[in-house]
Protein backbone atom coordinates (compact mmCIF):
# COMPACT_ATOMS: atom_id res chain seq x y z
CA UNK A 1 0.00 0.00 0.00
CA UNK A 2 1.24 3.46 -0.87
CA UNK A 3 2.45 5.31 2.30
CA UNK A 4 -0.02 8.15 1.78
CA UNK A 5 -2.88 5.67 1.31
CA UNK A 6 -1.82 3.86 4.48
CA UNK A 7 -1.70 7.15 6.38
CA UNK A 8 -5.21 8.04 5.21
CA UNK A 9 -6.48 4.56 6.10
CA UNK A 10 -4.97 4.79 9.60
CA UNK A 11 -6.64 8.14 10.16
CA UNK A 12 -9.97 6.77 8.91
CA UNK A 13 -9.79 3.79 11.30
CA UNK A 14 -8.61 5.63 14.39
CA UNK A 15 -9.96 9.12 13.93
CA UNK A 16 -6.48 10.42 14.72
CA UNK A 17 -3.69 11.86 12.60
CA UNK A 18 -0.96 9.34 11.83
CA UNK A 19 1.49 10.74 14.40
CA UNK A 20 -1.18 10.47 17.11
CA UNK A 21 -2.68 7.07 16.33
CA UNK A 22 -2.58 4.43 19.07
CA UNK A 23 0.09 1.83 19.63
CA UNK A 24 -0.87 -1.69 18.64
CA UNK A 25 0.49 -5.20 18.34
CA UNK A 26 2.30 -5.32 21.70
CA UNK A 27 0.72 -7.19 24.64
CA UNK A 28 2.73 -5.08 27.06
CA UNK A 29 0.49 -2.12 26.26
CA UNK A 30 -2.79 -4.08 26.03
CA UNK A 31 -5.23 -3.14 23.27
CA UNK A 32 -5.04 0.46 24.38
CA UNK A 33 -7.21 1.88 21.64
CA UNK A 34 -7.43 5.62 21.36
CA UNK A 35 -4.84 7.88 22.95
CA UNK A 36 -4.93 11.60 23.49
CA UNK A 37 -4.17 13.55 20.33
CA UNK A 38 -1.18 15.85 20.64
CA UNK A 39 -3.13 18.99 19.75
CA UNK A 40 -6.21 18.11 21.80
CA UNK A 41 -7.56 20.81 24.09
CA UNK A 42 -6.99 20.11 27.79
CA UNK A 43 -10.64 20.71 28.58
CA UNK A 44 -11.67 17.68 26.49
CA UNK A 45 -9.05 15.26 27.79
CA UNK A 46 -11.01 14.25 30.89
CA UNK A 47 -13.80 12.83 28.73
CA UNK A 48 -11.19 10.70 26.97
CA UNK A 49 -9.81 9.61 30.34
CA UNK A 50 -13.24 8.50 31.49
CA UNK A 51 -13.89 6.54 28.30
CA UNK A 52 -10.47 4.87 28.41
CA UNK A 53 -10.61 3.73 32.04
CA UNK A 54 -14.22 2.62 31.70
CA UNK A 55 -13.28 0.27 28.86
CA UNK A 56 -9.77 -0.70 30.08
CA UNK A 57 -9.94 -1.93 33.66
CA UNK A 58 -6.75 -1.85 35.74
CA UNK A 59 -6.83 -5.60 36.36
CA UNK A 60 -3.23 -6.67 35.56
CA UNK A 61 -4.37 -9.28 33.01
CA UNK A 62 -2.87 -7.54 30.00
CA UNK A 63 -0.80 -10.46 28.72
CA UNK A 64 -2.23 -13.43 30.67
CA UNK A 65 -6.01 -13.26 30.85
CA UNK A 66 -7.82 -14.48 33.95
CA UNK A 67 -9.78 -17.72 33.79
CA UNK A 68 -12.22 -16.55 36.46
CA UNK A 69 -15.54 -14.76 36.07
CA UNK A 70 -15.13 -11.00 36.01
CA UNK A 71 -15.45 -9.41 39.46
CA UNK A 72 -15.72 -12.79 41.19
CA UNK A 73 -13.78 -13.39 44.41
CA UNK A 74 -11.28 -15.53 42.49
CA UNK A 75 -10.90 -12.80 39.87
CA UNK A 76 -10.03 -10.20 42.50
CA UNK A 77 -7.63 -12.60 44.22
CA UNK A 78 -5.73 -13.17 40.97
CA UNK A 79 -5.57 -9.43 40.23
CA UNK A 80 -4.31 -8.75 43.77
CA UNK A 81 -1.70 -11.50 43.52
CA UNK A 82 -0.19 -9.93 40.41
CA UNK A 83 -0.31 -6.38 41.75
CA UNK A 84 1.10 -7.24 45.17
CA UNK A 85 3.92 -9.28 43.63
CA UNK A 86 4.84 -6.35 41.38
CA UNK A 87 5.09 -4.07 44.43
CA UNK A 88 7.04 -6.53 46.60
CA UNK A 89 10.34 -4.63 46.42
CA UNK A 90 9.03 -1.48 48.06
CA UNK A 91 5.55 -1.77 49.56
CA UNK A 92 5.23 -4.67 51.97
CA UNK A 93 6.61 -5.83 55.31
CA UNK A 94 3.93 -7.85 57.09
CA UNK A 95 0.92 -6.94 54.95
CA UNK A 96 0.39 -5.26 51.54
CA UNK A 97 1.48 -1.62 51.43
CA UNK A 98 2.21 -1.37 55.15
CA UNK A 99 5.54 0.31 54.37
CA UNK A 100 3.74 3.23 52.75
CA UNK A 101 0.23 3.55 54.20
CA UNK A 102 0.19 4.39 57.95
CA UNK A 103 -2.59 1.90 58.74
CA UNK A 104 -2.09 2.03 62.52
CA UNK A 105 -2.86 5.77 62.54
CA UNK A 106 -6.04 5.55 60.44
CA UNK A 107 -8.48 3.93 62.87
CA UNK A 108 -11.39 6.29 63.38
CA UNK A 109 -10.10 8.73 60.76
CA UNK A 110 -11.88 10.12 57.73
CA UNK A 111 -10.16 8.83 54.59
CA UNK A 112 -10.45 9.71 50.90
CA UNK A 113 -9.05 7.54 48.14
CA UNK A 114 -8.71 9.26 44.77
CA UNK A 115 -8.87 6.67 42.00
CA UNK A 116 -10.05 3.39 43.52
CA UNK A 117 -9.45 1.25 40.42
CA UNK A 118 -10.17 -2.39 41.24
CA UNK A 119 -10.48 -1.58 44.93
CA UNK A 120 -7.49 -3.25 46.60
CA UNK A 121 -6.42 -0.09 48.40
CA UNK A 122 -10.03 0.72 49.25
CA UNK A 123 -10.25 -2.68 50.93
CA UNK A 124 -6.99 -2.15 52.82
CA UNK A 125 -8.09 1.29 54.01
CA UNK A 126 -11.50 -0.03 55.09
CA UNK A 127 -9.82 -2.81 57.08
CA UNK A 128 -7.75 -0.16 58.89
CA UNK A 129 -10.89 1.00 60.68
CA UNK A 130 -11.44 4.43 59.20
CA UNK A 131 -14.43 5.94 57.42
CA UNK A 132 -13.56 5.59 53.75
CA UNK A 133 -14.77 7.57 50.75
CA UNK A 134 -13.43 6.20 47.45
CA UNK A 135 -13.91 8.02 44.16
CA UNK A 136 -13.12 7.24 40.54
CA UNK A 137 -13.86 8.79 37.17
CA UNK A 138 -14.72 5.36 35.76
CA UNK A 139 -18.07 3.67 36.46
CA UNK A 140 -16.34 0.33 35.84
CA UNK A 141 -13.96 0.97 38.73
CA UNK A 142 -16.82 2.06 40.97
CA UNK A 143 -18.71 -1.13 40.14
CA UNK A 144 -15.64 -3.31 40.74
CA UNK A 145 -14.78 -1.70 44.07
CA UNK A 146 -18.33 -1.95 45.36
CA UNK A 147 -18.44 -5.62 44.38
CA UNK A 148 -15.11 -6.31 46.10
CA UNK A 149 -16.28 -4.71 49.33
CA UNK A 150 -19.53 -6.67 49.20
CA UNK A 151 -17.64 -9.96 48.74
CA UNK A 152 -15.46 -9.18 51.76
CA UNK A 153 -18.16 -7.81 54.04
CA UNK A 154 -16.55 -4.36 54.21
CA UNK A 155 -18.02 -0.87 54.04
CA UNK A 156 -16.91 2.24 52.16
CA UNK A 157 -18.75 4.90 50.22
CA UNK A 158 -17.66 4.42 46.59
CA UNK A 159 -18.76 7.07 44.11
CA UNK A 160 -18.15 8.21 40.55
CA UNK A 161 -16.62 11.69 40.90
CA UNK A 162 -14.02 13.84 39.18
CA UNK A 163 -11.00 14.48 41.41
CA UNK A 164 -10.65 18.00 39.99
CA UNK A 165 -13.94 19.00 41.64
CA UNK A 166 -15.11 16.36 44.11
CA UNK A 167 -18.01 18.26 45.64
CA UNK A 168 -17.04 17.34 49.21
CA UNK A 169 -17.12 20.10 51.86
CA UNK A 170 -13.92 21.86 52.95
CA UNK A 171 -11.75 20.05 55.52
CA UNK A 172 -13.63 16.75 55.20
CA UNK A 173 -10.71 14.33 55.54
CA UNK A 174 -7.81 13.43 57.80
CA UNK A 175 -5.99 11.39 55.15
CA UNK A 176 -5.96 11.22 51.34
CA UNK A 177 -4.47 8.34 49.38
CA UNK A 178 -3.94 8.22 45.61
CA UNK A 179 -1.82 5.59 43.89
CA UNK A 180 -0.95 6.13 40.24
CA UNK A 181 -3.93 8.31 39.36
CA UNK A 182 -3.49 12.08 39.21
CA UNK A 183 -0.80 12.03 36.51
CA UNK A 184 -3.48 10.72 34.12
CA UNK A 185 -5.39 13.98 34.45
CA UNK A 186 -4.77 16.98 32.24
CA UNK A 187 -5.43 19.09 35.36
CA UNK A 188 -3.06 17.61 37.92
CA UNK A 189 -2.53 20.96 39.64
CA UNK A 190 -6.28 21.35 40.16
CA UNK A 191 -6.40 17.95 41.87
CA UNK A 192 -3.56 18.89 44.21
CA UNK A 193 -5.38 22.12 45.04
CA UNK A 194 -8.55 20.12 45.70
CA UNK A 195 -6.66 17.76 48.02
CA UNK A 196 -5.49 20.72 50.07
CA UNK A 197 -9.03 22.06 50.30
CA UNK A 198 -10.39 18.71 51.47
CA UNK A 199 -7.81 18.00 54.20
CA UNK A 200 -8.13 19.21 57.77
CA UNK A 201 -5.22 21.31 59.12
CA UNK A 202 -2.45 18.82 59.83
CA UNK A 203 -4.03 16.27 57.47
CA UNK A 204 -1.81 14.15 55.26
CA UNK A 205 -1.87 13.14 51.59
CA UNK A 206 0.22 10.35 50.06
CA UNK A 207 0.28 10.42 46.27
CA UNK A 208 2.15 8.40 43.65
CA UNK A 209 2.82 9.57 40.09
CA UNK A 210 5.12 8.38 37.31
CA UNK A 211 8.76 9.37 37.71
CA UNK A 212 10.44 11.32 34.91
CA UNK A 213 13.83 10.23 36.30
CA UNK A 214 12.79 6.57 36.37
CA UNK A 215 13.88 3.71 34.15
CA UNK A 216 10.59 3.45 32.18
CA UNK A 217 10.87 7.10 31.15
CA UNK A 218 14.54 6.70 30.21
CA UNK A 219 13.78 3.69 28.01
CA UNK A 220 10.96 5.55 26.26
CA UNK A 221 13.11 8.65 25.75
CA UNK A 222 15.85 6.60 24.06
CA UNK A 223 13.58 4.30 22.09
CA UNK A 224 10.86 6.70 20.95
CA UNK A 225 11.78 10.35 21.51
CA UNK A 226 15.40 10.48 20.32
CA UNK A 227 14.59 8.37 17.28
CA UNK A 228 11.37 10.26 16.56
CA UNK A 229 12.48 13.83 17.27
CA UNK A 230 13.03 14.66 13.62
CA UNK A 231 9.51 13.46 12.82
CA UNK A 232 8.07 16.07 15.15
CA UNK A 233 7.38 13.88 18.19
CA UNK A 234 7.29 15.64 21.55
CA UNK A 235 8.65 14.14 24.76
CA UNK A 236 5.26 14.34 26.49
CA UNK A 237 3.44 12.56 23.67
CA UNK A 238 6.05 9.78 23.53
CA UNK A 239 5.70 9.18 27.26
CA UNK A 240 1.91 9.12 27.39
CA UNK A 241 1.65 6.87 24.33
CA UNK A 242 3.93 4.31 25.99
CA UNK A 243 2.03 4.31 29.28
CA UNK A 244 -1.37 3.13 30.41
CA UNK A 245 -4.33 5.45 30.18
CA UNK A 246 -5.58 7.98 27.67
CA UNK A 247 -2.67 10.17 28.69
CA UNK A 248 -0.06 10.29 31.46
CA UNK A 249 2.38 12.91 32.66
CA UNK A 250 5.75 12.14 34.21
CA UNK A 251 7.20 14.35 36.95
CA UNK A 252 10.65 14.88 38.38
CA UNK A 253 10.81 15.08 42.18
CA UNK A 254 11.75 18.78 42.09
CA UNK A 255 8.85 19.79 39.87
CA UNK A 256 6.26 17.70 41.70
CA UNK A 257 7.38 18.91 45.12
CA UNK A 258 7.34 22.48 43.83
CA UNK A 259 3.67 22.10 42.85
CA UNK A 260 2.75 20.57 46.22
CA UNK A 261 4.69 23.26 48.08
CA UNK A 262 2.34 25.89 46.65
CA UNK A 263 -0.40 24.47 48.86
CA UNK A 264 1.14 22.27 51.57
CA UNK A 265 3.38 23.12 54.52
CA UNK A 266 5.48 19.93 54.57
CA UNK A 267 6.39 17.96 51.44
CA UNK A 268 8.77 15.06 50.87
CA UNK A 269 9.28 12.60 48.01
CA UNK A 270 10.73 9.12 47.59
CA UNK A 271 11.26 6.87 44.57
CA UNK A 272 9.99 3.29 44.40
CA UNK A 273 10.73 0.67 41.76
CA UNK A 274 9.79 -2.76 40.47
CA UNK A 275 12.05 -5.49 39.17
CA UNK A 276 11.70 -4.14 35.62
CA UNK A 277 13.31 -0.90 36.83
CA UNK A 278 16.36 -2.83 38.02
CA UNK A 279 16.54 -5.14 35.00
CA UNK A 280 14.94 -3.30 32.06
CA UNK A 281 14.49 -6.29 29.78
CA UNK A 282 11.38 -7.87 28.21
CA UNK A 283 9.60 -10.11 30.69
CA UNK A 284 10.66 -13.45 29.16
CA UNK A 285 14.32 -12.38 29.28
CA UNK A 286 14.04 -10.63 32.64
CA UNK A 287 12.65 -13.54 34.65
CA UNK A 288 15.73 -15.83 34.33
CA UNK A 289 18.10 -12.90 34.94
CA UNK A 290 16.35 -12.00 38.22
CA UNK A 291 17.43 -15.29 39.76
CA UNK A 292 21.00 -14.00 39.92
CA UNK A 293 20.06 -10.95 42.04
CA UNK A 294 19.73 -11.17 45.84
CA UNK A 295 16.49 -9.41 46.76
CA UNK A 296 18.19 -6.67 48.81
CA UNK A 297 20.41 -5.70 45.86
CA UNK A 298 17.45 -5.91 43.50
CA UNK A 299 15.47 -3.63 45.79
CA UNK A 300 18.23 -1.01 45.93
CA UNK A 301 18.70 -1.07 42.17
CA UNK A 302 14.96 -0.85 41.52
CA UNK A 303 14.35 2.02 43.91
CA UNK A 304 17.36 3.98 42.64
CA UNK A 305 15.72 4.45 39.22
CA UNK A 306 12.18 3.44 40.06
CA UNK A 307 9.26 4.40 37.89
CA UNK A 308 7.11 5.51 40.85
CA UNK A 309 7.51 8.90 42.56
CA UNK A 310 5.66 9.05 45.88
CA UNK A 311 4.96 12.35 47.64
CA UNK A 312 3.88 12.78 51.26
CA UNK A 313 2.32 16.19 51.93
CA UNK A 314 0.99 17.68 55.18
CA UNK A 315 -1.43 20.61 55.24
C-alpha positions as CSV (number, residue, x, y, z in Angstrom):
1,X,0.0,0.0,0.0
2,X,1.2,3.5,-0.9
3,X,2.4,5.3,2.3
4,X,0.0,8.2,1.8
5,X,-2.9,5.7,1.3
6,X,-1.8,3.9,4.5
7,X,-1.7,7.2,6.4
8,X,-5.2,8.0,5.2
9,X,-6.5,4.6,6.1
10,X,-5.0,4.8,9.6
11,X,-6.6,8.1,10.2
12,X,-10.0,6.8,8.9
13,X,-9.8,3.8,11.3
14,X,-8.6,5.6,14.4
15,X,-10.0,9.1,13.9
16,X,-6.5,10.4,14.7
17,X,-3.7,11.9,12.6
18,X,-1.0,9.3,11.8
19,X,1.5,10.7,14.4
20,X,-1.2,10.5,17.1
21,X,-2.7,7.1,16.3
22,X,-2.6,4.4,19.1
23,X,0.1,1.8,19.6
24,X,-0.9,-1.7,18.6
25,X,0.5,-5.2,18.3
26,X,2.3,-5.3,21.7
27,X,0.7,-7.2,24.6
28,X,2.7,-5.1,27.1
29,X,0.5,-2.1,26.3
30,X,-2.8,-4.1,26.0
31,X,-5.2,-3.1,23.3
32,X,-5.0,0.5,24.4
33,X,-7.2,1.9,21.6
34,X,-7.4,5.6,21.4
35,X,-4.8,7.9,23.0
36,X,-4.9,11.6,23.5
37,X,-4.2,13.6,20.3
38,X,-1.2,15.8,20.6
39,X,-3.1,19.0,19.8
40,X,-6.2,18.1,21.8
41,X,-7.6,20.8,24.1
42,X,-7.0,20.1,27.8
43,X,-10.6,20.7,28.6
44,X,-11.7,17.7,26.5
45,X,-9.0,15.3,27.8
46,X,-11.0,14.3,30.9
47,X,-13.8,12.8,28.7
48,X,-11.2,10.7,27.0
49,X,-9.8,9.6,30.3
50,X,-13.2,8.5,31.5
51,X,-13.9,6.5,28.3
52,X,-10.5,4.9,28.4
53,X,-10.6,3.7,32.0
54,X,-14.2,2.6,31.7
55,X,-13.3,0.3,28.9
56,X,-9.8,-0.7,30.1
57,X,-9.9,-1.9,33.7
58,X,-6.7,-1.8,35.7
59,X,-6.8,-5.6,36.4
60,X,-3.2,-6.7,35.6
61,X,-4.4,-9.3,33.0
62,X,-2.9,-7.5,30.0
63,X,-0.8,-10.5,28.7
64,X,-2.2,-13.4,30.7
65,X,-6.0,-13.3,30.9
66,X,-7.8,-14.5,34.0
67,X,-9.8,-17.7,33.8
68,X,-12.2,-16.6,36.5
69,X,-15.5,-14.8,36.1
70,X,-15.1,-11.0,36.0
71,X,-15.4,-9.4,39.5
72,X,-15.7,-12.8,41.2
73,X,-13.8,-13.4,44.4
74,X,-11.3,-15.5,42.5
75,X,-10.9,-12.8,39.9
76,X,-10.0,-10.2,42.5
77,X,-7.6,-12.6,44.2
78,X,-5.7,-13.2,41.0
79,X,-5.6,-9.4,40.2
80,X,-4.3,-8.7,43.8
81,X,-1.7,-11.5,43.5
82,X,-0.2,-9.9,40.4
83,X,-0.3,-6.4,41.7
84,X,1.1,-7.2,45.2
85,X,3.9,-9.3,43.6
86,X,4.8,-6.4,41.4
87,X,5.1,-4.1,44.4
88,X,7.0,-6.5,46.6
89,X,10.3,-4.6,46.4
90,X,9.0,-1.5,48.1
91,X,5.5,-1.8,49.6
92,X,5.2,-4.7,52.0
93,X,6.6,-5.8,55.3
94,X,3.9,-7.8,57.1
95,X,0.9,-6.9,54.9
96,X,0.4,-5.3,51.5
97,X,1.5,-1.6,51.4
98,X,2.2,-1.4,55.1
99,X,5.5,0.3,54.4
100,X,3.7,3.2,52.7
101,X,0.2,3.5,54.2
102,X,0.2,4.4,58.0
103,X,-2.6,1.9,58.7
104,X,-2.1,2.0,62.5
105,X,-2.9,5.8,62.5
106,X,-6.0,5.5,60.4
107,X,-8.5,3.9,62.9
108,X,-11.4,6.3,63.4
109,X,-10.1,8.7,60.8
110,X,-11.9,10.1,57.7
111,X,-10.2,8.8,54.6
112,X,-10.4,9.7,50.9
113,X,-9.0,7.5,48.1
114,X,-8.7,9.3,44.8
115,X,-8.9,6.7,42.0
116,X,-10.1,3.4,43.5
117,X,-9.5,1.3,40.4
118,X,-10.2,-2.4,41.2
119,X,-10.5,-1.6,44.9
120,X,-7.5,-3.3,46.6
121,X,-6.4,-0.1,48.4
122,X,-10.0,0.7,49.3
123,X,-10.2,-2.7,50.9
124,X,-7.0,-2.2,52.8
125,X,-8.1,1.3,54.0
126,X,-11.5,0.0,55.1
127,X,-9.8,-2.8,57.1
128,X,-7.8,-0.2,58.9
129,X,-10.9,1.0,60.7
130,X,-11.4,4.4,59.2
131,X,-14.4,5.9,57.4
132,X,-13.6,5.6,53.7
133,X,-14.8,7.6,50.7
134,X,-13.4,6.2,47.5
135,X,-13.9,8.0,44.2
136,X,-13.1,7.2,40.5
137,X,-13.9,8.8,37.2
138,X,-14.7,5.4,35.8
139,X,-18.1,3.7,36.5
140,X,-16.3,0.3,35.8
141,X,-14.0,1.0,38.7
142,X,-16.8,2.1,41.0
143,X,-18.7,-1.1,40.1
144,X,-15.6,-3.3,40.7
145,X,-14.8,-1.7,44.1
146,X,-18.3,-2.0,45.4
147,X,-18.4,-5.6,44.4
148,X,-15.1,-6.3,46.1
149,X,-16.3,-4.7,49.3
150,X,-19.5,-6.7,49.2
151,X,-17.6,-10.0,48.7
152,X,-15.5,-9.2,51.8
153,X,-18.2,-7.8,54.0
154,X,-16.6,-4.4,54.2
155,X,-18.0,-0.9,54.0
156,X,-16.9,2.2,52.2
157,X,-18.8,4.9,50.2
158,X,-17.7,4.4,46.6
159,X,-18.8,7.1,44.1
160,X,-18.2,8.2,40.6
161,X,-16.6,11.7,40.9
162,X,-14.0,13.8,39.2
163,X,-11.0,14.5,41.4
164,X,-10.7,18.0,40.0
165,X,-13.9,19.0,41.6
166,X,-15.1,16.4,44.1
167,X,-18.0,18.3,45.6
168,X,-17.0,17.3,49.2
169,X,-17.1,20.1,51.9
170,X,-13.9,21.9,52.9
171,X,-11.7,20.0,55.5
172,X,-13.6,16.8,55.2
173,X,-10.7,14.3,55.5
174,X,-7.8,13.4,57.8
175,X,-6.0,11.4,55.1
176,X,-6.0,11.2,51.3
177,X,-4.5,8.3,49.4
178,X,-3.9,8.2,45.6
179,X,-1.8,5.6,43.9
180,X,-0.9,6.1,40.2
181,X,-3.9,8.3,39.4
182,X,-3.5,12.1,39.2
183,X,-0.8,12.0,36.5
184,X,-3.5,10.7,34.1
185,X,-5.4,14.0,34.4
186,X,-4.8,17.0,32.2
187,X,-5.4,19.1,35.4
188,X,-3.1,17.6,37.9
189,X,-2.5,21.0,39.6
190,X,-6.3,21.3,40.2
191,X,-6.4,17.9,41.9
192,X,-3.6,18.9,44.2
193,X,-5.4,22.1,45.0
194,X,-8.6,20.1,45.7
195,X,-6.7,17.8,48.0
196,X,-5.5,20.7,50.1
197,X,-9.0,22.1,50.3
198,X,-10.4,18.7,51.5
199,X,-7.8,18.0,54.2
200,X,-8.1,19.2,57.8
201,X,-5.2,21.3,59.1
202,X,-2.4,18.8,59.8
203,X,-4.0,16.3,57.5
204,X,-1.8,14.2,55.3
205,X,-1.9,13.1,51.6
206,X,0.2,10.4,50.1
207,X,0.3,10.4,46.3
208,X,2.1,8.4,43.6
209,X,2.8,9.6,40.1
210,X,5.1,8.4,37.3
211,X,8.8,9.4,37.7
212,X,10.4,11.3,34.9
213,X,13.8,10.2,36.3
214,X,12.8,6.6,36.4
215,X,13.9,3.7,34.1
216,X,10.6,3.4,32.2
217,X,10.9,7.1,31.2
218,X,14.5,6.7,30.2
219,X,13.8,3.7,28.0
220,X,11.0,5.6,26.3
221,X,13.1,8.7,25.7
222,X,15.9,6.6,24.1
223,X,13.6,4.3,22.1
224,X,10.9,6.7,20.9
225,X,11.8,10.3,21.5
226,X,15.4,10.5,20.3
227,X,14.6,8.4,17.3
228,X,11.4,10.3,16.6
229,X,12.5,13.8,17.3
230,X,13.0,14.7,13.6
231,X,9.5,13.5,12.8
232,X,8.1,16.1,15.2
233,X,7.4,13.9,18.2
234,X,7.3,15.6,21.5
235,X,8.6,14.1,24.8
236,X,5.3,14.3,26.5
237,X,3.4,12.6,23.7
238,X,6.1,9.8,23.5
239,X,5.7,9.2,27.3
240,X,1.9,9.1,27.4
241,X,1.7,6.9,24.3
242,X,3.9,4.3,26.0
243,X,2.0,4.3,29.3
244,X,-1.4,3.1,30.4
245,X,-4.3,5.4,30.2
246,X,-5.6,8.0,27.7
247,X,-2.7,10.2,28.7
248,X,-0.1,10.3,31.5
249,X,2.4,12.9,32.7
250,X,5.7,12.1,34.2
251,X,7.2,14.3,37.0
252,X,10.7,14.9,38.4
253,X,10.8,15.1,42.2
254,X,11.8,18.8,42.1
255,X,8.8,19.8,39.9
256,X,6.3,17.7,41.7
257,X,7.4,18.9,45.1
258,X,7.3,22.5,43.8
259,X,3.7,22.1,42.9
260,X,2.7,20.6,46.2
261,X,4.7,23.3,48.1
262,X,2.3,25.9,46.6
263,X,-0.4,24.5,48.9
264,X,1.1,22.3,51.6
265,X,3.4,23.1,54.5
266,X,5.5,19.9,54.6
267,X,6.4,18.0,51.4
268,X,8.8,15.1,50.9
269,X,9.3,12.6,48.0
270,X,10.7,9.1,47.6
271,X,11.3,6.9,44.6
272,X,10.0,3.3,44.4
273,X,10.7,0.7,41.8
274,X,9.8,-2.8,40.5
275,X,12.1,-5.5,39.2
276,X,11.7,-4.1,35.6
277,X,13.3,-0.9,36.8
278,X,16.4,-2.8,38.0
279,X,16.5,-5.1,35.0
280,X,14.9,-3.3,32.1
281,X,14.5,-6.3,29.8
282,X,11.4,-7.9,28.2
283,X,9.6,-10.1,30.7
284,X,10.7,-13.4,29.2
285,X,14.3,-12.4,29.3
286,X,14.0,-10.6,32.6
287,X,12.7,-13.5,34.6
288,X,15.7,-15.8,34.3
289,X,18.1,-12.9,34.9
290,X,16.3,-12.0,38.2
291,X,17.4,-15.3,39.8
292,X,21.0,-14.0,39.9
293,X,20.1,-10.9,42.0
294,X,19.7,-11.2,45.8
295,X,16.5,-9.4,46.8
296,X,18.2,-6.7,48.8
297,X,20.4,-5.7,45.9
298,X,17.5,-5.9,43.5
299,X,15.5,-3.6,45.8
300,X,18.2,-1.0,45.9
301,X,18.7,-1.1,42.2
302,X,15.0,-0.8,41.5
303,X,14.4,2.0,43.9
304,X,17.4,4.0,42.6
305,X,15.7,4.4,39.2
306,X,12.2,3.4,40.1
307,X,9.3,4.4,37.9
308,X,7.1,5.5,40.8
309,X,7.5,8.9,42.6
310,X,5.7,9.0,45.9
311,X,5.0,12.3,47.6
312,X,3.9,12.8,51.3
313,X,2.3,16.2,51.9
314,X,1.0,17.7,55.2
315,X,-1.4,20.6,55.2
